[in-house]
Amino acid sequence: MSKELLNTSKAPAAVGPYSQGIRSGETCYFSGQIGLVPETGKMVEGDVAAQADQALKNLSAVLAEAGLSTENVVKTVVFITDMANFPAVNEVYKKYFAAPYPARSCVAVSGLPLGALVEVEAIATR
C-alpha cells in the first residue's frame, strides 16, 4: 500500500498526531478542517457560517496541495455542535460544492477541537 503525506502551510497545521491528508493510490483522505485561520492559528471571528467558510477554505487548500479541487470530492462528513446551525452550514457548503454533490453525512456532536462549531472532512479521487 502506498501512503503519501499531503501537507500545506495554506491550511492550519495539525493540532494533534494526524496528517492534513494522505494519498493512497488514486484516493485522498483529508482530516477534518475547522475554522482556524492558517496565518494566525486562531479561530476565525464570527458565527457558524464564518467558521464553515474558513473550514472549507482550509479543506480547499489541502485539496489544492494534492492537485485536486472540491470537484474531486466524493464524500464529506460534516460535524456540527448544534443541529440548529444545519441550514447556515448548508448555505456555505453550496458555495464550495456543485451538483452532483458529494455523498455526505452530517453529525451533531457535543464538542469539537478548540471550541469549533463545525468541522468538515473529505475523501477525494482523481
N, C-alpha and C positions, 0 to 999 in steps of 0.2 A: 504494500500500500504506500502510495506517495503522500506526503504531507508537507505542504509549503506554507510558510508563515505569510500572512497578509497584514501589513502594518503601515500606518501613515501618521505623520505628525499633524495632518489636517483634520484629524479626529482626536478626541481625548485619549490619553494613554489609559491602559487598563488599570483599574483600581483594585485589582486582585491578581491571583495566579491564573490568568487566562490570556488568550490572544484576541486581538480585534477581529481576526478572521483566519481561516485555514482553507487552503485549496487542496482537494483530494481528487485527482483526475480532472474531470470537467465540471465538478461541482464545488461551490464555495459556500462555506458555513460562516455566518457572521454573528458574533456575540451581540447581545443586546446593547443598544445605544440609548443613553439618556440625554437630557438637555444640557450637558456640560459644554461650555464654550472652550474650544481647544486652546486658545491663546491665554486664557486666564485660569482654566481648571475649575472655574466656579459655575454654578447653575445659572442658566440664562434667567434674566429677570422677567417676570410676567406670569401669566396663568398657564393652564394646561396646554392651551393652543401654542403658546410661545415655546414651551418645553417640547411639545410634539414636533414642531417645526425644526428646532435645533437638533433633536434626536434624529430626525430624518435627514437633515443636512450632514450630520456626522456619519450616518449609515451610507449616504451617497458618496462621501469622501473615501470611505473604506472600499466601497464598490469600485470607485474610480481607480484606486490603487491596484485592484485586480483586473483592470481593463474592462470593467462592466458598468452598467447603469441600472437604474430601477426597472428598466425594461427586461433585464435578465432575471429578475427576482421571480421565483416560482412559489415561494411560501414565506409568510411572515407570522410572527407571534407578537401580539401587542399586549403588554401588561399595563393595567391602569389601577390606580388606588381607589377609584370611585367610579362606578358604572354611570353615574350622572354625567361624567365627562365624556362618555362614549360619542355623543353627537359632535362635540367640539373636536375630538381627535379624528373622527371620520372626515370632517371638513378639511383638515390639514392633510390627512392621508391622501385624499383625492388630488391634491396638488402635486404629489410625487409619483403616484401610480395611475396608469390609464388602463382601460379595458383592453383585453381581458385582464382583470385584476388578478394578482397572485392569490392562491389559496391562503386563508388566514384564520387564525384563532385569536380571540380577544378574551383575556382573563383578568378578573378583578383580583387583586392581591392586597394583603394587609400592609405591605410596605415595599419600597424599592430602595436601592442604594442611594446614599447621600440625600435622602428625602425627596427623590424624584417623584413626580406624579404619573409619569408614563415612561415606558421602555419599549423599544422595538428591536427584534432580532429577525434575521432573514436567512434564507437559503437561495442561492442563485446558480445558474448554469449558463454555459455559453450557447 
